[in-house]
Amino acid sequence: MGVHRLLGRNRFSGIVTDVTLGDVSAQVEIQAGPFRVVAMVSRESAEDLRAQQGRQAVSITARP
């Protein structure tokens, strides 16, 4: 397999406003200026990133 490079399409910098942890996944909400961004990530990723309310975060939509 070759290495795939992700090109960022849109970047939204903001503050984490809510984190809901499930058994396998986590929902992370970010307030990025006037935009509310909701991301579904694995629980393990959310824990590794220490996603918690009040922390700064960047959401990136990517394409291969």
mmCIF file of the N, C-alpha and C atoms, coordinates in Angstrom:
data_MODEL
# 
_entry.id   MODEL 
# 
loop_
_atom_site.group_PDB 
_atom_site.id 
_atom_site.type_symbol 
_atom_site.label_atom_id 
_atom_site.label_alt_id 
_atom_site.label_comp_id 
_atom_site.label_asym_id 
_atom_site.label_entity_id 
_atom_site.label_seq_id 
_atom_site.pdbx_PDB_ins_code 
_atom_site.Cartn_x 
_atom_site.Cartn_y 
_atom_site.Cartn_z 
_atom_site.occupancy 
_atom_site.B_iso_or_equiv 
_atom_site.pdbx_formal_charge 
_atom_site.auth_seq_id 
_atom_site.auth_comp_id 
_atom_site.auth_asym_id 
_atom_site.auth_atom_id 
_atom_site.pdbx_PDB_model_num 
ATOM 1   N N  . MET A 1 1  ? 0.826   -1.192 0.000  1.00 0.00 ? 1  MET A N  1 
ATOM 2   C CA . MET A 1 1  ? 0.000   0.000  0.000  1.00 0.00 ? 1  MET A CA 1 
ATOM 3   C C  . MET A 1 1  ? 0.868   1.253  0.000  1.00 0.00 ? 1  MET A C  1 
ATOM 4   N N  . GLY A 1 2  ? 0.471   2.254  -0.742 1.00 0.00 ? 2  GLY A N  1 
ATOM 5   C CA . GLY A 1 2  ? 1.198   3.498  -0.760 1.00 0.00 ? 2  GLY A CA 1 
ATOM 6   C C  . GLY A 1 2  ? 0.751   4.428  0.363  1.00 0.00 ? 2  GLY A C  1 
ATOM 7   N N  . VAL A 1 3  ? 1.497   5.469  0.541  1.00 0.00 ? 3  VAL A N  1 
ATOM 8   C CA . VAL A 1 3  ? 1.160   6.459  1.554  1.00 0.00 ? 3  VAL A CA 1 
ATOM 9   C C  . VAL A 1 3  ? 0.171   7.441  0.937  1.00 0.00 ? 3  VAL A C  1 
ATOM 10  N N  . HIS A 1 4  ? -0.921  7.696  1.649  1.00 0.00 ? 4  HIS A N  1 
ATOM 11  C CA . HIS A 1 4  ? -1.919  8.649  1.171  1.00 0.00 ? 4  HIS A CA 1 
ATOM 12  C C  . HIS A 1 4  ? -1.756  9.965  1.909  1.00 0.00 ? 4  HIS A C  1 
ATOM 13  N N  . ARG A 1 5  ? -1.815  11.023 1.180  1.00 0.00 ? 5  ARG A N  1 
ATOM 14  C CA . ARG A 1 5  ? -1.705  12.357 1.768  1.00 0.00 ? 5  ARG A CA 1 
ATOM 15  C C  . ARG A 1 5  ? -3.088  12.976 1.805  1.00 0.00 ? 5  ARG A C  1 
ATOM 16  N N  . LEU A 1 6  ? -3.457  13.504 2.964  1.00 0.00 ? 6  LEU A N  1 
ATOM 17  C CA . LEU A 1 6  ? -4.746  14.176 3.084  1.00 0.00 ? 6  LEU A CA 1 
ATOM 18  C C  . LEU A 1 6  ? -4.566  15.666 2.854  1.00 0.00 ? 6  LEU A C  1 
ATOM 19  N N  . LEU A 1 7  ? -5.379  16.218 2.001  1.00 0.00 ? 7  LEU A N  1 
ATOM 20  C CA . LEU A 1 7  ? -5.362  17.647 1.742  1.00 0.00 ? 7  LEU A CA 1 
ATOM 21  C C  . LEU A 1 7  ? -6.518  18.283 2.492  1.00 0.00 ? 7  LEU A C  1 
ATOM 22  N N  . GLY A 1 8  ? -6.207  19.205 3.371  1.00 0.00 ? 8  GLY A N  1 
ATOM 23  C CA . GLY A 1 8  ? -7.263  19.867 4.132  1.00 0.00 ? 8  GLY A CA 1 
ATOM 24  C C  . GLY A 1 8  ? -8.118  20.732 3.235  1.00 0.00 ? 8  GLY A C  1 
ATOM 25  N N  . ARG A 1 9  ? -9.391  20.538 3.288  1.00 0.00 ? 9  ARG A N  1 
ATOM 26  C CA . ARG A 1 9  ? -10.308 21.332 2.480  1.00 0.00 ? 9  ARG A CA 1 
ATOM 27  C C  . ARG A 1 9  ? -10.755 22.565 3.268  1.00 0.00 ? 9  ARG A C  1 
ATOM 28  N N  . ASN A 1 10 ? -11.249 22.350 4.459  1.00 0.00 ? 10 ASN A N  1 
ATOM 29  C CA . ASN A 1 10 ? -11.700 23.444 5.320  1.00 0.00 ? 10 ASN A CA 1 
ATOM 30  C C  . ASN A 1 10 ? -11.158 23.218 6.721  1.00 0.00 ? 10 ASN A C  1 
ATOM 31  N N  . ARG A 1 11 ? -10.717 24.271 7.346  1.00 0.00 ? 11 ARG A N  1 
ATOM 32  C CA . ARG A 1 11 ? -10.216 24.197 8.722  1.00 0.00 ? 11 ARG A CA 1 
ATOM 33  C C  . ARG A 1 11 ? -11.056 25.135 9.572  1.00 0.00 ? 11 ARG A C  1 
ATOM 34  N N  . PHE A 1 12 ? -11.565 24.600 10.653 1.00 0.00 ? 12 PHE A N  1 
ATOM 35  C CA . PHE A 1 12 ? -12.382 25.383 11.578 1.00 0.00 ? 12 PHE A CA 1 
ATOM 36  C C  . PHE A 1 12 ? -11.707 25.373 12.944 1.00 0.00 ? 12 PHE A C  1 
ATOM 37  N N  . SER A 1 13 ? -11.120 26.493 13.349 1.00 0.00 ? 13 SER A N  1 
ATOM 38  C CA . SER A 1 13 ? -10.498 26.614 14.667 1.00 0.00 ? 13 SER A CA 1 
ATOM 39  C C  . SER A 1 13 ? -11.548 27.106 15.642 1.00 0.00 ? 13 SER A C  1 
ATOM 40  N N  . GLY A 1 14 ? -11.555 26.512 16.829 1.00 0.00 ? 14 GLY A N  1 
ATOM 41  C CA . GLY A 1 14 ? -12.535 26.942 17.806 1.00 0.00 ? 14 GLY A CA 1 
ATOM 42  C C  . GLY A 1 14 ? -12.298 26.329 19.171 1.00 0.00 ? 14 GLY A C  1 
ATOM 43  N N  . ILE A 1 15 ? -13.345 26.337 19.972 1.00 0.00 ? 15 ILE A N  1 
ATOM 44  C CA . ILE A 1 15 ? -13.313 25.845 21.342 1.00 0.00 ? 15 ILE A CA 1 
ATOM 45  C C  . ILE A 1 15 ? -14.258 24.658 21.459 1.00 0.00 ? 15 ILE A C  1 
ATOM 46  N N  . VAL A 1 16 ? -13.809 23.599 22.117 1.00 0.00 ? 16 VAL A N  1 
ATOM 47  C CA . VAL A 1 16 ? -14.667 22.446 22.372 1.00 0.00 ? 16 VAL A CA 1 
ATOM 48  C C  . VAL A 1 16 ? -15.752 22.874 23.363 1.00 0.00 ? 16 VAL A C  1 
ATOM 49  N N  . THR A 1 17 ? -17.005 22.679 22.967 1.00 0.00 ? 17 THR A N  1 
ATOM 50  C CA . THR A 1 17 ? -18.123 23.056 23.839 1.00 0.00 ? 17 THR A CA 1 
ATOM 51  C C  . THR A 1 17 ? -18.785 21.862 24.496 1.00 0.00 ? 17 THR A C  1 
ATOM 52  N N  . ASP A 1 18 ? -18.594 20.657 23.941 1.00 0.00 ? 18 ASP A N  1 
ATOM 53  C CA . ASP A 1 18 ? -19.206 19.475 24.531 1.00 0.00 ? 18 ASP A CA 1 
ATOM 54  C C  . ASP A 1 18 ? -18.530 18.224 23.998 1.00 0.00 ? 18 ASP A C  1 
ATOM 55  N N  . VAL A 1 19 ? -18.381 17.235 24.871 1.00 0.00 ? 19 VAL A N  1 
ATOM 56  C CA . VAL A 1 19 ? -17.858 15.925 24.483 1.00 0.00 ? 19 VAL A CA 1 
ATOM 57  C C  . VAL A 1 19 ? -18.776 14.882 25.097 1.00 0.00 ? 19 VAL A C  1 
ATOM 58  N N  . THR A 1 20 ? -19.331 14.005 24.258 1.00 0.00 ? 20 THR A N  1 
ATOM 59  C CA . THR A 1 20 ? -20.178 12.912 24.726 1.00 0.00 ? 20 THR A CA 1 
ATOM 60  C C  . THR A 1 20 ? -19.488 11.605 24.370 1.00 0.00 ? 20 THR A C  1 
ATOM 61  N N  . LEU A 1 21 ? -19.056 10.879 25.417 1.00 0.00 ? 21 LEU A N  1 
ATOM 62  C CA . LEU A 1 21 ? -18.354 9.622  25.198 1.00 0.00 ? 21 LEU A CA 1 
ATOM 63  C C  . LEU A 1 21 ? -19.328 8.458  25.210 1.00 0.00 ? 21 LEU A C  1 
ATOM 64  N N  . GLY A 1 22 ? -19.254 7.624  24.183 1.00 0.00 ? 22 GLY A N  1 
ATOM 65  C CA . GLY A 1 22 ? -20.011 6.383  24.130 1.00 0.00 ? 22 GLY A CA 1 
ATOM 66  C C  . GLY A 1 22 ? -19.069 5.228  24.399 1.00 0.00 ? 22 GLY A C  1 
ATOM 67  N N  . ASP A 1 23 ? -19.552 4.026  24.253 1.00 0.00 ? 23 ASP A N  1 
ATOM 68  C CA . ASP A 1 23 ? -18.714 2.849  24.478 1.00 0.00 ? 23 ASP A CA 1 
ATOM 69  C C  . ASP A 1 23 ? -17.596 2.749  23.439 1.00 0.00 ? 23 ASP A C  1 
ATOM 70  N N  . VAL A 1 24 ? -17.900 3.110  22.187 1.00 0.00 ? 24 VAL A N  1 
ATOM 71  C CA . VAL A 1 24 ? -16.941 2.956  21.094 1.00 0.00 ? 24 VAL A CA 1 
ATOM 72  C C  . VAL A 1 24 ? -16.612 4.292  20.436 1.00 0.00 ? 24 VAL A C  1 
ATOM 73  N N  . SER A 1 25 ? -17.579 5.198  20.367 1.00 0.00 ? 25 SER A N  1 
ATOM 74  C CA . SER A 1 25 ? -17.378 6.464  19.674 1.00 0.00 ? 25 SER A CA 1 
ATOM 75  C C  . SER A 1 25 ? -17.570 7.640  20.629 1.00 0.00 ? 25 SER A C  1 
ATOM 76  N N  . ALA A 1 26 ? -17.211 8.818  20.131 1.00 0.00 ? 26 ALA A N  1 
ATOM 77  C CA . ALA A 1 26 ? -17.386 10.046 20.897 1.00 0.00 ? 26 ALA A CA 1 
ATOM 78  C C  . ALA A 1 26 ? -17.888 11.130 19.950 1.00 0.00 ? 26 ALA A C  1 
ATOM 79  N N  . GLN A 1 27 ? -18.764 11.973 20.468 1.00 0.00 ? 27 GLN A N  1 
ATOM 80  C CA . GLN A 1 27 ? -19.243 13.133 19.706 1.00 0.00 ? 27 GLN A CA 1 
ATOM 81  C C  . GLN A 1 27 ? -18.582 14.359 20.319 1.00 0.00 ? 27 GLN A C  1 
ATOM 82  N N  . VAL A 1 28 ? -17.876 15.119 19.484 1.00 0.00 ? 28 VAL A N  1 
ATOM 83  C CA . VAL A 1 28 ? -17.166 16.312 19.932 1.00 0.00 ? 28 VAL A CA 1 
ATOM 84  C C  . VAL A 1 28 ? -17.766 17.512 19.222 1.00 0.00 ? 28 VAL A C  1 
ATOM 85  N N  . GLU A 1 29 ? -18.219 18.496 19.994 1.00 0.00 ? 29 GLU A N  1 
ATOM 86  C CA . GLU A 1 29 ? -18.782 19.724 19.422 1.00 0.00 ? 29 GLU A CA 1 
ATOM 87  C C  . GLU A 1 29 ? -17.786 20.864 19.604 1.00 0.00 ? 29 GLU A C  1 
ATOM 88  N N  . ILE A 1 30 ? -17.594 21.626 18.526 1.00 0.00 ? 30 ILE A N  1 
ATOM 89  C CA . ILE A 1 30 ? -16.669 22.756 18.524 1.00 0.00 ? 30 ILE A CA 1 
ATOM 90  C C  . ILE A 1 30 ? -17.418 24.003 18.081 1.00 0.00 ? 30 ILE A C  1 
ATOM 91  N N  . GLN A 1 31 ? -17.243 25.097 18.799 1.00 0.00 ? 31 GLN A N  1 
ATOM 92  C CA . GLN A 1 31 ? -17.781 26.392 18.377 1.00 0.00 ? 31 GLN A CA 1 
ATOM 93  C C  . GLN A 1 31 ? -16.650 27.115 17.669 1.00 0.00 ? 31 GLN A C  1 
ATOM 94  N N  . ALA A 1 32 ? -16.787 27.277 16.356 1.00 0.00 ? 32 ALA A N  1 
ATOM 95  C CA . ALA A 1 32 ? -15.765 27.907 15.527 1.00 0.00 ? 32 ALA A CA 1 
ATOM 96  C C  . ALA A 1 32 ? -16.344 29.190 14.951 1.00 0.00 ? 32 ALA A C  1 
ATOM 97  N N  . GLY A 1 33 ? -16.157 30.279 15.652 1.00 0.00 ? 33 GLY A N  1 
ATOM 98  C CA . GLY A 1 33 ? -16.779 31.538 15.242 1.00 0.00 ? 33 GLY A CA 1 
ATOM 99  C C  . GLY A 1 33 ? -18.283 31.364 15.251 1.00 0.00 ? 33 GLY A C  1 
ATOM 100 N N  . PRO A 1 34 ? -18.967 31.699 14.144 1.00 0.00 ? 34 PRO A N  1 
ATOM 101 C CA . PRO A 1 34 ? -20.412 31.538 14.103 1.00 0.00 ? 34 PRO A CA 1 
ATOM 102 C C  . PRO A 1 34 ? -20.870 30.114 13.791 1.00 0.00 ? 34 PRO A C  1 
ATOM 103 N N  . PHE A 1 35 ? -19.910 29.207 13.604 1.00 0.00 ? 35 PHE A N  1 
ATOM 104 C CA . PHE A 1 35 ? -20.246 27.850 13.192 1.00 0.00 ? 35 PHE A CA 1 
ATOM 105 C C  . PHE A 1 35 ? -20.149 26.862 14.352 1.00 0.00 ? 35 PHE A C  1 
ATOM 106 N N  . ARG A 1 36 ? -21.068 25.904 14.364 1.00 0.00 ? 36 ARG A N  1 
ATOM 107 C CA . ARG A 1 36 ? -21.031 24.789 15.300 1.00 0.00 ? 36 ARG A CA 1 
ATOM 108 C C  . ARG A 1 36 ? -20.641 23.560 14.486 1.00 0.00 ? 36 ARG A C  1 
ATOM 109 N N  . VAL A 1 37 ? -19.516 22.962 14.841 1.00 0.00 ? 37 VAL A N  1 
ATOM 110 C CA . VAL A 1 37 ? -19.008 21.793 14.131 1.00 0.00 ? 37 VAL A CA 1 
ATOM 111 C C  . VAL A 1 37 ? -19.166 20.586 15.051 1.00 0.00 ? 37 VAL A C  1 
ATOM 112 N N  . VAL A 1 38 ? -19.768 19.519 14.542 1.00 0.00 ? 38 VAL A N  1 
ATOM 113 C CA . VAL A 1 38 ? -19.939 18.289 15.313 1.00 0.00 ? 38 VAL A CA 1 
ATOM 114 C C  . VAL A 1 38 ? -19.157 17.186 14.612 1.00 0.00 ? 38 VAL A C  1 
ATOM 115 N N  . ALA A 1 39 ? -18.287 16.526 15.371 1.00 0.00 ? 39 ALA A N  1 
ATOM 116 C CA . ALA A 1 39 ? -17.460 15.452 14.809 1.00 0.00 ? 39 ALA A CA 1 
ATOM 117 C C  . ALA A 1 39 ? -17.702 14.163 15.574 1.00 0.00 ? 39 ALA A C  1 
ATOM 118 N N  . MET A 1 40 ? -17.789 13.069 14.832 1.00 0.00 ? 40 MET A N  1 
ATOM 119 C CA . MET A 1 40 ? -17.862 11.738 15.431 1.00 0.00 ? 40 MET A CA 1 
ATOM 120 C C  . MET A 1 40 ? -16.484 11.107 15.254 1.00 0.00 ? 40 MET A C  1 
ATOM 121 N N  . VAL A 1 41 ? -15.871 10.738 16.358 1.00 0.00 ? 41 VAL A N  1 
ATOM 122 C CA . VAL A 1 41 ? -14.552 10.110 16.328 1.00 0.00 ? 41 VAL A CA 1 
ATOM 123 C C  . VAL A 1 41 ? -14.594 8.886  17.243 1.00 0.00 ? 41 VAL A C  1 
ATOM 124 N N  . SER A 1 42 ? -13.571 8.079  17.167 1.00 0.00 ? 42 SER A N  1 
ATOM 125 C CA . SER A 1 42 ? -13.526 6.934  18.081 1.00 0.00 ? 42 SER A CA 1 
ATOM 126 C C  . SER A 1 42 ? -13.301 7.450  19.503 1.00 0.00 ? 42 SER A C  1 
ATOM 127 N N  . ARG A 1 43 ? -13.788 6.705  20.470 1.00 0.00 ? 43 ARG A N  1 
ATOM 128 C CA . ARG A 1 43 ? -13.594 7.091  21.869 1.00 0.00 ? 43 ARG A CA 1 
ATOM 129 C C  . ARG A 1 43 ? -12.097 7.153  22.168 1.00 0.00 ? 43 ARG A C  1 
ATOM 130 N N  . GLU A 1 44 ? -11.352 6.171  21.629 1.00 0.00 ? 44 GLU A N  1 
ATOM 131 C CA . GLU A 1 44 ? -9.911  6.141  21.853 1.00 0.00 ? 44 GLU A CA 1 
ATOM 132 C C  . GLU A 1 44 ? -9.240  7.418  21.343 1.00 0.00 ? 44 GLU A C  1 
ATOM 133 N N  . SER A 1 45 ? -9.663  7.898  20.160 1.00 0.00 ? 45 SER A N  1 
ATOM 134 C CA . SER A 1 45 ? -9.099  9.134  19.608 1.00 0.00 ? 45 SER A CA 1 
ATOM 135 C C  . SER A 1 45 ? -9.428  10.332 20.483 1.00 0.00 ? 45 SER A C  1 
ATOM 136 N N  . ALA A 1 46 ? -10.658 10.422 20.935 1.00 0.00 ? 46 ALA A N  1 
ATOM 137 C CA . ALA A 1 46 ? -11.070 11.536 21.798 1.00 0.00 ? 46 ALA A CA 1 
ATOM 138 C C  . ALA A 1 46 ? -10.254 11.542 23.087 1.00 0.00 ? 46 ALA A C  1 
ATOM 139 N N  . GLU A 1 47 ? -10.031 10.364 23.644 1.00 0.00 ? 47 GLU A N  1 
ATOM 140 C CA . GLU A 1 47 ? -9.237  10.271 24.870 1.00 0.00 ? 47 GLU A CA 1 
ATOM 141 C C  . GLU A 1 47 ? -7.778  10.614 24.606 1.00 0.00 ? 47 GLU A C  1 
ATOM 142 N N  . ASP A 1 48 ? -7.217  10.116 23.489 1.00 0.00 ? 48 ASP A N  1 
ATOM 143 C CA . ASP A 1 48 ? -5.827  10.421 23.137 1.00 0.00 ? 48 ASP A CA 1 
ATOM 144 C C  . ASP A 1 48 ? -5.623  11.918 22.922 1.00 0.00 ? 48 ASP A C  1 
ATOM 145 N N  . LEU A 1 49 ? -6.617  12.575 22.320 1.00 0.00 ? 49 LEU A N  1 
ATOM 146 C CA . LEU A 1 49 ? -6.543  14.014 22.055 1.00 0.00 ? 49 LEU A CA 1 
ATOM 147 C C  . LEU A 1 49 ? -6.906  14.856 23.276 1.00 0.00 ? 49 LEU A C  1 
ATOM 148 N N  . ARG A 1 50 ? -7.325  14.180 24.338 1.00 0.00 ? 50 ARG A N  1 
ATOM 149 C CA . ARG A 1 50 ? -7.770  14.851 25.571 1.00 0.00 ? 50 ARG A CA 1 
ATOM 150 C C  . ARG A 1 50 ? -8.846  15.897 25.260 1.00 0.00 ? 50 ARG A C  1 
ATOM 151 N N  . ALA A 1 51 ? -9.797  15.485 24.423 1.00 0.00 ? 51 ALA A N  1 
ATOM 152 C CA . ALA A 1 51 ? -10.901 16.379 24.059 1.00 0.00 ? 51 ALA A CA 1 
ATOM 153 C C  . ALA A 1 51 ? -11.742 16.639 25.296 1.00 0.00 ? 51 ALA A C  1 
ATOM 154 N N  . GLN A 1 52 ? -11.831 17.897 25.677 1.00 0.00 ? 52 GLN A N  1 
ATOM 155 C CA . GLN A 1 52 ? -12.657 18.266 26.817 1.00 0.00 ? 52 GLN A CA 1 
ATOM 156 C C  . GLN A 1 52 ? -13.144 19.696 26.646 1.00 0.00 ? 52 GLN A C  1 
ATOM 157 N N  . GLN A 1 53 ? -14.234 19.986 27.296 1.00 0.00 ? 53 GLN A N  1 
ATOM 158 C CA . GLN A 1 53 ? -14.868 21.296 27.184 1.00 0.00 ? 53 GLN A CA 1 
ATOM 159 C C  . GLN A 1 53 ? -13.871 22.392 27.558 1.00 0.00 ? 53 GLN A C  1 
ATOM 160 N N  . GLY A 1 54 ? -13.835 23.426 26.714 1.00 0.00 ? 54 GLY A N  1 
ATOM 161 C CA . GLY A 1 54 ? -12.978 24.578 26.965 1.00 0.00 ? 54 GLY A CA 1 
ATOM 162 C C  . GLY A 1 54 ? -11.629 24.534 26.271 1.00 0.00 ? 54 GLY A C  1 
ATOM 163 N N  . ARG A 1 55 ? -11.239 23.388 25.724 1.00 0.00 ? 55 ARG A N  1 
ATOM 164 C CA . ARG A 1 55 ? -9.955  23.287 25.035 1.00 0.00 ? 55 ARG A CA 1 
ATOM 165 C C  . ARG A 1 55 ? -10.064 23.804 23.613 1.00 0.00 ? 55 ARG A C  1 
ATOM 166 N N  . GLN A 1 56 ? -8.966  24.334 23.098 1.00 0.00 ? 56 GLN A N  1 
ATOM 167 C CA . GLN A 1 56 ? -8.934  24.762 21.706 1.00 0.00 ? 56 GLN A CA 1 
ATOM 168 C C  . GLN A 1 56 ? -8.797  23.527 20.822 1.00 0.00 ? 56 GLN A C  1 
ATOM 169 N N  . ALA A 1 57 ? -9.396  23.602 19.639 1.00 0.00 ? 57 ALA A N  1 
ATOM 170 C CA . ALA A 1 57 ? -9.360  22.487 18.702 1.00 0.00 ? 57 ALA A CA 1 
ATOM 171 C C  . ALA A 1 57 ? -9.477  23.015 17.276 1.00 0.00 ? 57 ALA A C  1 
ATOM 172 N N  . VAL A 1 58 ? -9.045  22.180 16.343 1.00 0.00 ? 58 VAL A N  1 
ATOM 173 C CA . VAL A 1 58 ? -9.180  22.496 14.921 1.00 0.00 ? 58 VAL A CA 1 
ATOM 174 C C  . VAL A 1 58 ? -9.847  21.299 14.259 1.00 0.00 ? 58 VAL A C  1 
ATOM 175 N N  . SER A 1 59 ? -10.938 21.544 13.565 1.00 0.00 ? 59 SER A N  1 
ATOM 176 C CA . SER A 1 59 ? -11.620 20.509 12.795 1.00 0.00 ? 59 SER A CA 1 
ATOM 177 C C  . SER A 1 59 ? -11.223 20.685 11.342 1.00 0.00 ? 59 SER A C  1 
ATOM 178 N N  . ILE A 1 60 ? -10.811 19.591 10.711 1.00 0.00 ? 60 ILE A N  1 
ATOM 179 C CA . ILE A 1 60 ? -10.386 19.648 9.308  1.00 0.00 ? 60 ILE A CA 1 
ATOM 180 C C  . ILE A 1 60 ? -11.206 18.656 8.502  1.00 0.00 ? 60 ILE A C  1 
ATOM 181 N N  . THR A 1 61 ? -11.875 19.150 7.472  1.00 0.00 ? 61 THR A N  1 
ATOM 182 C CA . THR A 1 61 ? -12.525 18.237 6.541  1.00 0.00 ? 61 THR A CA 1 
ATOM 183 C C  . THR A 1 61 ? -11.485 17.932 5.480  1.00 0.00 ? 61 THR A C  1 
ATOM 184 N N  . ALA A 1 62 ? -11.338 16.663 5.179  1.00 0.00 ? 62 ALA A N  1 
ATOM 185 C CA . ALA A 1 62 ? -10.260 16.262 4.274  1.00 0.00 ? 62 ALA A CA 1 
ATOM 186 C C  . ALA A 1 62 ? -10.791 15.443 3.115  1.00 0.00 ? 62 ALA A C  1 
ATOM 187 N N  . ARG A 1 63 ? -9.984  15.342 2.097  1.00 0.00 ? 63 ARG A N  1 
ATOM 188 C CA . ARG A 1 63 ? -10.287 14.497 0.951  1.00 0.00 ? 63 ARG A CA 1 
ATOM 189 C C  . ARG A 1 63 ? -9.007  13.792 0.577  1.00 0.00 ? 63 ARG A C  1 
ATOM 190 N N  . PRO A 1 64 ? -9.086  12.594 0.030  1.00 0.00 ? 64 PRO A N  1 
ATOM 191 C CA . PRO A 1 64 ? -7.879  11.848 -0.340 1.00 0.00 ? 64 PRO A CA 1 
ATOM 192 C C  . PRO A 1 64 ? -7.148  12.500 -1.494 1.00 0.00 ? 64 PRO A C  1 
# 
